[in-house]
Amino acid sequence: MADNSKRPNIVFLFADDWGRYASAYRKFGSPNSINHLIETPNFDRIASEGALFTNAHVPAPTCTPCRSSILSGTYFWETGLGAILEGAYWDESIPSYPLMLEEKGYHIGHTYKVWSPGKSENAPYGGARTKYESAGNEWRKFSQYATYWISEWGVEGAKEKLYDETRNNFKSFLDDRAGDDPFCYWWGPVNTHRPWHKGSGKELWGINPDDLEGKMPEFVPDVPEVREDFADYLGEILAVDAGAGVILDELEKAGELDNTLVVMSGDHGIPGLPRAKCNLYDFGSQVALAARWPGKIKPGKVVNELVNLMSWGPTFLEAAGENPTDNMVDSIMPLLTSDDAGIEEGGRVIFGRERHVAFARQGGLPYPSRGIRTKDYLYIRNFEPDRYPIGELFGLESKDSDPEDLDDLLITASVWNRRRDLKNALSDMDTGPSKAWVIGNRNQEFYRERFDLAFNKRPALELYDVKKDPNHMTNLAEDPKYKEIMDKLNEELFSVLEERNDPRVIEGDDCKFEHQPYAGMPDPEWYTSSAMNGENWDPYPAQAKYTT
């Protein structure tokens, strides 16, 4: 039973680039879904002993803006330079829920990634002062290290070495608190971000790429190279789930599990595949989400209502008995604590994006978009339809030419200190085998259509019937039958943008997002490790650094 006399602990398990993939979702959707190929017992435990959210979306489908929103409990455009990725700086005048809780007596700490890329790394969570990584940071390269260690320790032994890292990092955090003070902890694995080791999905987790055949989204090439890439990504998700199990186990050993609000999710969809990360389509914005809080959340609750992850900031504050700031969005406490075992579909989420990679477009310009998702429709407003959504093509338009840096374009790893010196085509899409395949086969007739769908210029207005067209293949914006619906969605979207002072709407042609430092080339000093949270690592470790 939960001890309701104590303020609850708060543990946020938040993986990089983790979309809506977990075995708990098998019963929601097609029997042919990818979720039938994986087992995520720890995420499923959180969901079954608490609530599973079937319609969770991010405030922005890119790392830093999404995290800025969650930490501040506001829309991403309200976070200053936290609204962009490359060139992001944290404005310390903006309240963040972890630092607010620390002021109220909570012991706070984090392991791995909280807020980055950006200066100063993880600033809204206390930066290096609240970092607990004394046991190591090899988890960021889970598949690379585990694969390297197999020859010495075997598959399970290799994985256990990494489980021990997470266990000991978390135990050091628990050991560091004073007495029985409540705590607020963020575990932010980045192994689901590229790169990951080729073939590791099968070697480490038994995921056969061939089993993905016929299960890929319609806009993703269903070919062996892409299936293997996706299988490796699923393996990294299983590693995240295993790490979550370690933390649940340690909470239980410490006698704190039943007085802890545990939330598990990710910051956007898969990197390196078409229409995923950096896109407002469901493949980019929809994520797994589950929450467990004994005595408060009824076990087995299913929340079908649309939920925006930025609501967790004020929700965590409310759970701790503290008042959110006036500028924060509403908490979702009513959804958590209602007696209903299931909640009907409804609500809406509003999200968007500005700049991701500075070198994606000439002049360091963003691709500004805002969207509204309801249970029936997705409506997107692209403010600059003459720009390329995922980055300029740099020679890929023609069948007869390729960019001079094609070899760099096709590398497996995102290496920031190299990428800033290159004008990589489609650079808002992480590099990897799937991206390489799409580019290399773009001149085949069938795949050219999908290449254009993913990467060519998009109209100013997009409207999709998400129930009839879950892959968002048919834009209904020009269909007169949907004009009334689109007008209504547009009005609702812009009313929020205006109410929340979105510069893209309020400032018009002189929008700050079009000017330095929000656009243009970031200062080269920004690319140092203090901003990058290790995202300028070498693609593969030359040797394992873990010692016996």
C-alpha positions as CSV (number, residue, x, y, z in Angstrom):
1,M,0.0,0.0,0.0
2,A,1.1,3.5,-0.7
3,D,2.1,5.8,2.2
4,N,0.0,8.8,1.5
5,S,1.4,10.7,4.5
6,K,4.6,11.3,2.6
7,R,5.2,13.5,-0.5
8,P,5.6,11.1,-3.4
9,N,8.9,10.5,-5.2
10,I,8.9,11.2,-8.9
11,V,10.8,9.1,-11.4
12,F,10.8,9.9,-15.1
13,L,12.1,7.2,-17.4
14,F,12.5,9.2,-20.6
15,A,14.3,7.6,-23.7
16,D,15.7,9.5,-26.6
17,D,13.9,8.9,-30.0
18,W,11.4,6.2,-28.7
19,G,8.2,6.2,-30.6
20,R,5.1,4.2,-29.8
21,Y,6.6,0.7,-29.5
22,A,5.8,-1.5,-26.6
23,S,4.0,-4.9,-26.3
24,A,1.3,-3.2,-24.1
25,Y,0.0,-1.6,-27.4
26,R,-0.6,-4.9,-29.1
27,K,-4.4,-4.8,-28.4
28,F,-4.7,-1.3,-29.7
29,G,-4.4,-1.4,-33.5
30,S,-3.7,-3.8,-36.2
31,P,-2.8,-7.5,-35.4
32,N,0.0,-6.9,-38.0
33,S,1.6,-4.1,-36.0
34,I,5.3,-4.0,-35.1
35,N,4.3,-4.1,-31.4
36,H,3.6,-7.9,-31.8
37,L,7.3,-8.5,-32.4
38,I,8.6,-7.2,-29.1
39,E,8.3,-7.8,-25.4
40,T,8.5,-4.9,-23.0
41,P,7.6,-6.4,-19.6
42,N,8.7,-3.4,-17.5
43,F,6.8,-0.8,-19.5
44,D,3.9,-3.2,-19.5
45,R,4.1,-3.6,-15.7
46,I,3.9,0.2,-15.3
47,A,0.9,0.3,-17.6
48,S,-0.9,-2.6,-16.0
49,E,-0.3,-1.4,-12.4
50,G,-1.2,2.1,-13.5
51,A,-2.3,3.8,-16.7
52,L,-1.5,3.2,-20.4
53,F,-1.9,6.2,-22.7
54,T,-2.8,5.3,-26.2
55,N,-2.8,8.8,-27.7
56,A,0.3,10.5,-26.3
57,H,2.1,13.1,-28.4
58,V,5.2,15.3,-28.0
59,P,5.1,19.1,-28.0
60,A,7.8,19.1,-30.7
61,P,9.2,16.1,-32.6
62,T,12.8,17.0,-31.9
63,C,14.9,16.6,-28.8
64,T,15.7,20.0,-27.3
65,P,12.4,21.8,-28.0
66,C,10.4,18.8,-26.7
67,R,12.4,18.6,-23.5
68,S,12.3,22.4,-23.1
69,S,8.5,22.2,-23.1
70,I,8.3,19.3,-20.6
71,L,10.7,20.8,-18.1
72,S,9.0,24.2,-18.3
73,G,5.4,23.0,-18.7
74,T,5.0,25.5,-21.6
75,Y,4.8,25.4,-25.3
76,F,8.2,25.1,-27.0
77,W,8.1,28.6,-28.6
78,E,7.8,30.1,-25.1
79,T,11.2,28.8,-24.0
80,G,13.4,31.3,-25.9
81,L,16.4,29.6,-27.5
82,G,15.1,26.3,-26.1
83,A,12.7,26.3,-29.0
84,I,15.5,25.3,-31.4
85,L,18.0,22.4,-31.4
86,E,21.3,23.5,-32.9
87,G,22.2,26.7,-31.2
88,A,19.9,26.2,-28.2
89,Y,20.7,28.0,-24.9
90,W,18.7,27.6,-21.7
91,D,17.1,30.7,-20.2
92,E,17.6,30.4,-16.5
93,S,14.8,32.8,-15.8
94,I,12.3,30.2,-17.0
95,P,11.1,28.0,-14.1
96,S,11.7,24.3,-14.5
97,Y,9.8,21.7,-12.4
98,P,12.9,19.9,-11.1
99,L,14.5,23.0,-9.7
100,M,11.2,24.2,-8.3
101,L,10.9,20.8,-6.5
102,E,14.5,21.1,-5.2
103,E,13.6,24.5,-3.7
104,K,10.8,22.7,-1.8
105,G,13.0,20.0,-0.3
106,Y,13.2,17.4,-3.0
107,H,16.5,15.6,-3.7
108,I,16.9,15.8,-7.4
109,G,19.2,14.0,-9.8
110,H,19.6,12.7,-13.3
111,T,21.5,10.2,-15.3
112,Y,22.3,10.5,-19.0
113,K,20.3,13.0,-21.1
114,V,17.8,15.5,-19.8
115,W,18.1,18.7,-21.8
116,S,20.4,18.6,-24.7
117,P,21.8,19.4,-27.2
118,G,22.1,22.8,-25.7
119,K,24.1,25.2,-23.5
120,S,24.5,24.5,-20.7
121,E,23.9,20.8,-20.9
122,N,21.0,19.7,-18.7
123,A,20.8,23.2,-17.2
124,P,17.1,23.0,-16.2
125,Y,17.8,20.0,-14.1
126,G,20.8,21.4,-12.3
127,G,23.5,20.5,-14.9
128,A,26.6,18.7,-13.7
129,R,25.7,19.4,-10.1
130,T,22.8,16.9,-10.1
131,K,24.4,14.3,-12.5
132,Y,24.8,10.8,-11.2
133,E,27.0,8.8,-13.6
134,S,29.8,7.6,-11.3
135,A,29.3,4.0,-12.5
136,G,29.7,5.1,-16.2
137,N,28.0,6.3,-19.3
138,E,28.4,3.3,-21.6
139,W,24.7,2.8,-21.8
140,R,24.6,5.5,-24.6
141,K,26.2,2.9,-26.8
142,F,24.4,-0.1,-25.5
143,S,24.5,-2.3,-28.6
144,Q,28.1,-1.4,-29.4
145,Y,29.5,-2.2,-26.0
146,A,27.3,-5.2,-25.5
147,T,28.3,-6.7,-28.9
148,Y,32.0,-6.0,-28.1
149,W,31.8,-7.8,-24.8
150,I,29.9,-10.9,-26.0
151,S,33.2,-12.8,-26.7
152,E,34.2,-12.5,-23.0
153,W,30.9,-12.5,-21.1
154,G,28.3,-13.9,-23.5
155,V,25.1,-12.1,-24.6
156,E,23.4,-12.0,-21.2
157,G,26.6,-11.3,-19.3
158,A,27.4,-8.4,-21.6
159,K,24.0,-6.9,-21.1
160,E,24.2,-7.4,-17.3
161,K,27.4,-5.2,-17.3
162,L,25.3,-2.3,-18.6
163,Y,22.3,-3.1,-16.3
164,D,24.8,-2.8,-13.4
165,E,25.8,0.7,-14.7
166,T,22.2,1.9,-14.5
167,R,21.7,0.2,-11.1
168,N,24.8,1.7,-9.5
169,N,24.2,5.1,-10.9
170,F,20.7,5.1,-9.5
171,K,21.8,3.7,-6.1
172,S,24.4,6.4,-5.8
173,F,21.6,8.9,-6.3
174,L,19.5,7.3,-3.6
175,D,22.4,7.0,-1.2
176,D,23.1,10.7,-1.6
177,R,19.7,12.0,-0.3
178,A,19.3,13.3,3.2
179,G,17.3,11.0,5.4
180,D,13.9,10.2,3.9
181,D,13.6,13.3,1.8
182,P,11.4,12.8,-1.3
183,F,13.3,12.6,-4.5
184,C,12.9,13.5,-8.2
185,Y,15.0,11.5,-10.6
186,W,15.3,11.5,-14.4
187,W,16.8,8.5,-16.3
188,G,17.4,9.5,-19.9
189,P,19.0,6.8,-22.0
190,V,20.1,7.8,-25.4
191,N,20.9,4.4,-26.9
192,T,17.7,4.7,-29.0
193,H,19.3,7.6,-30.7
194,R,21.7,6.7,-33.5
195,P,24.2,5.1,-33.9
196,W,23.4,1.5,-33.0
197,H,25.3,-1.6,-33.9
198,K,24.3,-3.2,-37.2
199,G,22.7,-6.6,-36.6
200,S,22.4,-6.1,-32.8
201,G,18.6,-6.4,-32.8
202,K,18.9,-10.1,-33.8
203,E,22.2,-10.8,-32.0
204,L,21.3,-9.3,-28.7
205,W,17.5,-9.6,-28.6
206,G,16.5,-12.3,-31.1
207,I,14.5,-9.9,-33.3
208,N,14.5,-11.3,-36.8
209,P,14.4,-8.5,-39.4
210,D,12.4,-10.8,-41.8
211,D,9.6,-10.8,-39.3
212,L,9.1,-7.1,-40.0
213,E,8.2,-7.8,-43.7
214,G,4.7,-6.5,-44.3
215,K,4.6,-4.5,-41.1
216,M,6.4,-1.4,-42.1
217,P,4.5,1.9,-42.5
218,E,3.3,2.5,-46.0
219,F,5.8,5.3,-46.6
220,V,8.8,3.4,-45.4
221,P,10.6,1.1,-47.9
222,D,9.9,-2.5,-46.9
223,V,13.3,-3.9,-47.9
224,P,15.9,-6.0,-46.1
225,E,18.3,-3.1,-45.3
226,V,15.5,-1.0,-43.7
227,R,14.0,-3.9,-41.9
228,E,17.4,-4.7,-40.3
229,D,17.8,-1.1,-39.3
230,F,14.4,-1.1,-37.7
231,A,15.1,-4.4,-36.0
232,D,18.2,-2.9,-34.4
233,Y,16.2,0.1,-33.2
234,L,13.7,-2.2,-31.6
235,G,16.5,-3.9,-29.8
236,E,17.6,-0.6,-28.3
237,I,14.0,-0.2,-27.1
238,L,14.2,-3.5,-25.4
239,A,17.4,-2.3,-23.7
240,V,15.6,0.7,-22.5
241,D,12.8,-1.5,-21.1
242,A,15.4,-3.7,-19.3
243,G,16.9,-0.6,-17.7
244,A,13.5,0.6,-16.5
245,G,13.2,-2.8,-14.9
246,V,16.5,-2.3,-13.0
247,I,15.2,1.0,-11.6
248,L,11.8,-0.5,-10.6
249,D,13.7,-3.3,-8.8
250,E,15.9,-0.8,-6.9
251,L,12.9,1.3,-5.9
252,E,11.3,-1.9,-4.6
253,K,14.4,-2.9,-2.6
254,A,14.5,0.6,-1.1
255,G,10.9,0.3,0.0
256,E,10.0,3.4,-2.2
257,L,8.2,1.9,-5.2
258,D,4.7,2.3,-3.8
259,N,5.3,5.9,-2.8
260,T,6.7,6.8,-6.3
261,L,5.0,8.3,-9.3
262,V,6.8,6.5,-12.2
263,V,6.3,7.8,-15.7
264,M,7.9,6.2,-18.8
265,S,8.0,7.7,-22.3
266,G,10.2,9.1,-25.1
267,D,10.7,12.4,-26.8
268,H,9.7,11.6,-30.4
269,G,9.7,9.0,-33.1
270,I,12.5,6.9,-34.7
271,P,15.5,8.8,-36.2
272,G,16.7,8.2,-39.7
273,L,13.5,7.1,-41.3
274,P,11.1,9.0,-43.6
275,R,8.3,11.1,-42.0
276,A,9.4,10.2,-38.4
277,K,11.6,12.4,-36.2
278,C,11.3,16.2,-37.1
279,N,7.9,15.6,-38.6
280,L,4.4,16.4,-37.3
281,Y,3.0,13.2,-38.6
282,D,2.1,10.5,-36.0
283,F,5.3,8.5,-36.9
284,G,7.2,11.5,-35.6
285,S,5.0,12.8,-32.8
286,Q,3.3,9.9,-31.2
287,V,5.1,8.1,-28.3
288,A,4.6,5.4,-25.7
289,L,3.5,6.6,-22.3
290,A,2.6,4.8,-19.1
291,A,2.3,6.0,-15.5
292,R,2.2,4.1,-12.2
293,W,1.2,5.7,-8.8
294,P,-0.3,3.3,-6.3
295,G,-3.3,4.7,-4.4
296,K,-3.7,7.5,-7.0
297,I,-3.8,5.8,-10.4
298,K,-6.3,2.9,-10.7
299,P,-4.5,-0.2,-12.0
300,G,-5.4,-1.1,-15.6
301,K,-6.6,2.4,-16.6
302,V,-6.5,3.1,-20.3
303,V,-6.4,6.7,-21.3
304,N,-7.5,7.2,-24.9
305,E,-7.7,11.0,-24.6
306,L,-5.0,12.9,-26.5
307,V,-2.3,14.0,-24.1
308,N,0.7,16.3,-24.7
309,L,3.8,15.4,-22.8
310,M,4.5,19.0,-21.8
311,S,1.6,18.5,-19.3
312,W,3.9,16.4,-17.1
313,G,5.8,19.4,-15.7
314,P,2.8,20.9,-13.9
315,T,1.5,17.4,-13.1
316,F,4.7,16.5,-11.3
317,L,4.5,19.7,-9.3
318,E,0.8,19.1,-8.4
319,A,1.7,15.5,-7.4
320,A,4.3,16.9,-5.0
321,G,1.7,19.3,-3.5
322,E,3.2,22.4,-5.2
323,N,1.6,25.0,-7.4
324,P,2.6,25.2,-11.1
325,T,3.5,28.7,-12.3
326,D,0.8,30.8,-14.0
327,N,2.3,30.3,-17.4
328,M,2.3,26.5,-17.3
329,V,-0.3,24.5,-19.1
330,D,-2.9,22.5,-17.2
331,S,-1.8,19.3,-15.4
332,I,-3.3,16.0,-16.3
333,M,-3.9,15.0,-12.7
334,P,-7.7,14.6,-13.3
335,L,-6.9,11.9,-15.9
336,L,-4.5,10.1,-13.5
337,T,-6.8,10.1,-10.5
338,S,-10.2,9.6,-11.9
339,D,-12.0,6.4,-11.0
340,D,-12.6,5.4,-14.6
341,A,-10.7,2.4,-15.7
342,G,-10.9,3.7,-19.3
343,I,-11.2,7.2,-20.7
344,E,-12.9,7.8,-24.0
345,E,-11.2,9.4,-27.0
346,G,-11.2,13.2,-27.1
347,G,-9.2,16.3,-26.6
348,R,-6.5,17.6,-28.9
349,V,-2.8,18.3,-28.9
350,I,-0.9,21.2,-30.5
351,F,2.7,20.9,-31.5
352,G,5.2,22.3,-33.9
353,R,8.8,22.8,-34.9
354,E,11.3,25.5,-35.9
355,R,15.0,24.9,-36.5
356,H,16.6,21.5,-36.0
357,V,19.9,21.3,-37.9
358,A,21.3,24.7,-38.8
359,F,23.0,23.5,-42.0
360,A,19.8,21.9,-43.3
361,R,18.9,25.0,-45.3
362,Q,20.8,27.9,-46.8
363,G,21.2,30.7,-44.3
364,G,20.5,28.4,-41.3
365,L,16.7,28.9,-41.8
366,P,14.1,26.8,-40.0
367,Y,11.2,24.9,-41.3
368,P,8.4,26.4,-39.3
369,S,5.3,24.3,-38.8
370,R,2.4,24.1,-36.3
371,G,-0.1,21.3,-36.1
372,I,-3.2,20.2,-34.2
373,R,-4.1,16.6,-33.7
374,T,-7.6,15.5,-32.7
375,K,-9.1,12.0,-32.5
376,D,-10.2,12.2,-36.1
377,Y,-7.8,14.6,-37.9
378,L,-4.3,15.9,-38.2
379,Y,-4.1,19.5,-39.5
380,I,-0.7,21.0,-40.3
381,R,0.2,24.6,-41.2
382,N,3.6,25.0,-42.9
383,F,4.5,28.6,-42.8
384,E,7.3,28.5,-45.4
385,P,6.2,26.0,-48.0
386,D,9.0,27.1,-50.4
387,R,11.6,25.5,-48.1
388,Y,12.5,21.9,-47.9
389,P,11.0,20.2,-44.8
390,I,13.9,17.9,-43.9
391,G,16.7,19.9,-45.5
392,E,17.7,21.0,-48.9
393,L,18.3,18.3,-51.5
394,F,21.8,19.5,-52.5
395,G,21.8,17.7,-55.9
396,L,19.5,14.9,-55.1
397,E,16.7,16.4,-57.2
398,S,18.2,15.1,-60.4
399,K,18.7,11.5,-61.5
400,D,22.1,12.6,-62.9
401,S,23.8,14.3,-60.0
402,D,24.7,13.7,-56.4
403,P,26.2,16.0,-53.8
404,E,30.0,16.0,-53.6
405,D,29.8,14.8,-50.0
406,L,27.6,11.8,-50.8
407,D,29.9,9.5,-48.9
408,D,29.5,11.6,-45.8
409,L,25.8,11.7,-46.3
410,L,25.7,7.9,-46.1
411,I,27.7,7.4,-42.9
412,T,26.0,5.5,-40.2
413,A,26.7,7.9,-37.3
414,S,25.6,11.4,-36.5
415,V,28.9,13.1,-35.8
416,W,28.2,16.7,-35.0
417,N,31.7,18.1,-35.3
418,R,31.9,16.7,-38.8
419,R,28.4,17.5,-39.8
420,R,28.7,21.2,-39.2
421,D,31.4,21.4,-41.8
422,L,29.3,19.6,-44.4
423,K,26.1,20.7,-46.2
424,N,24.5,17.3,-46.0
425,A,21.4,16.8,-48.0
426,L,18.3,16.1,-45.9
427,S,20.3,16.8,-42.7
428,D,17.2,17.1,-40.5
429,M,17.0,13.3,-40.9
430,D,19.6,11.4,-38.9
431,T,22.1,9.5,-41.0
432,G,21.9,5.7,-41.0
433,P,21.3,2.7,-43.2
434,S,17.7,3.5,-44.0
435,K,18.5,7.0,-45.0
436,A,21.3,5.7,-47.2
437,W,19.0,3.2,-48.9
438,V,16.3,5.8,-49.5
439,I,18.8,8.2,-51.1
440,G,20.5,5.5,-53.1
441,N,17.3,4.1,-54.6
442,R,15.4,7.4,-55.1
443,N,15.4,7.1,-58.8
444,Q,13.4,3.8,-58.9
445,E,9.9,4.8,-59.9
446,F,8.0,3.4,-56.9
447,Y,10.5,4.7,-54.3
448,R,10.8,8.1,-56.0
449,E,7.2,8.8,-55.1
450,R,8.0,8.0,-51.5
451,F,11.2,10.0,-51.6
452,D,9.2,13.0,-52.8
453,L,6.5,12.4,-50.2
454,A,9.0,12.4,-47.4
455,F,11.5,15.1,-48.5
456,N,10.1,17.3,-51.2
457,K,8.4,20.6,-50.6
458,R,5.0,20.4,-48.9
459,P,1.9,22.6,-49.4
460,A,1.1,25.3,-46.8
461,L,-1.9,23.3,-45.6
462,E,-2.1,19.6,-44.8
463,L,-5.2,17.7,-43.6
464,Y,-5.4,14.0,-42.9
465,D,-8.2,11.7,-41.8
466,V,-6.2,9.8,-39.2
467,K,-8.7,6.9,-38.9
468,K,-9.2,6.2,-42.6
469,D,-5.6,7.2,-43.4
470,P,-3.3,6.4,-40.4
471,N,-0.2,6.7,-42.5
472,H,-1.2,10.2,-43.7
473,M,-0.8,9.5,-47.4
474,T,-3.7,11.6,-48.7
475,N,-3.8,15.3,-48.1
476,L,-7.4,16.5,-48.0
477,A,-6.7,20.2,-47.7
478,E,-7.8,20.9,-51.2
479,D,-11.0,18.8,-51.0
480,P,-14.0,21.1,-50.7
481,K,-15.8,18.4,-48.7
482,Y,-13.4,19.0,-45.8
483,K,-13.3,22.8,-45.9
484,E,-15.5,23.3,-42.9
485,I,-13.5,20.8,-40.8
486,M,-10.2,22.4,-41.9
487,D,-11.5,25.9,-41.1
488,K,-12.6,24.8,-37.6
489,L,-9.2,23.2,-36.9
490,N,-7.3,26.2,-38.2
491,E,-9.4,28.5,-36.0
492,E,-8.7,26.3,-32.9
493,L,-5.0,26.1,-33.7
494,F,-4.5,29.8,-34.2
495,S,-6.5,30.8,-31.2
496,V,-4.0,28.8,-29.0
497,L,-1.0,30.2,-30.9
498,E,-2.3,33.7,-30.4
499,E,-3.2,33.2,-26.8
500,R,0.2,31.7,-26.0
501,N,2.0,34.5,-28.0
502,D,3.7,32.3,-30.6
503,P,6.2,34.6,-32.3
504,R,5.4,32.8,-35.6
505,V,1.9,34.3,-35.5
506,I,2.3,37.4,-33.3
507,E,5.4,38.9,-35.0
508,G,4.4,38.1,-38.6
509,D,7.0,38.8,-41.2
510,D,9.5,40.0,-38.6
511,C,9.3,36.8,-36.6
512,K,12.4,36.3,-34.4
513,F,12.7,32.7,-35.5
514,E,13.9,34.0,-38.9
515,H,16.8,36.0,-37.4
516,Q,19.9,35.5,-35.4
517,P,20.4,33.7,-33.0
518,Y,17.3,31.6,-33.8
519,A,18.4,31.3,-37.5
520,G,21.7,31.7,-39.2
521,M,24.9,29.8,-38.2
522,P,25.4,29.0,-34.5
523,D,28.7,30.1,-32.9
524,P,31.2,27.3,-33.4
525,E,31.8,27.3,-29.6
526,W,28.3,25.9,-29.2
527,Y,29.3,22.6,-30.6
528,T,31.6,21.7,-27.6
529,S,30.8,18.8,-25.4
530,S,29.1,20.9,-22.8
531,A,26.2,21.3,-25.2
532,M,26.1,17.9,-26.8
533,N,25.6,15.4,-24.0
534,G,28.0,13.0,-25.8
535,E,26.3,13.3,-29.2
536,N,29.6,14.0,-30.9
537,W,30.9,10.5,-30.0
538,D,32.7,8.3,-32.4
539,P,30.4,5.9,-34.2
540,Y,31.9,2.8,-32.6
541,P,34.2,2.3,-29.6
542,A,37.7,1.3,-30.5
543,Q,37.7,-0.8,-27.4
544,A,35.5,-1.3,-24.4
545,K,36.3,1.0,-21.5
546,Y,34.4,-1.1,-19.0
547,T,36.7,-2.8,-16.5
548,T,36.1,-6.1,-14.8
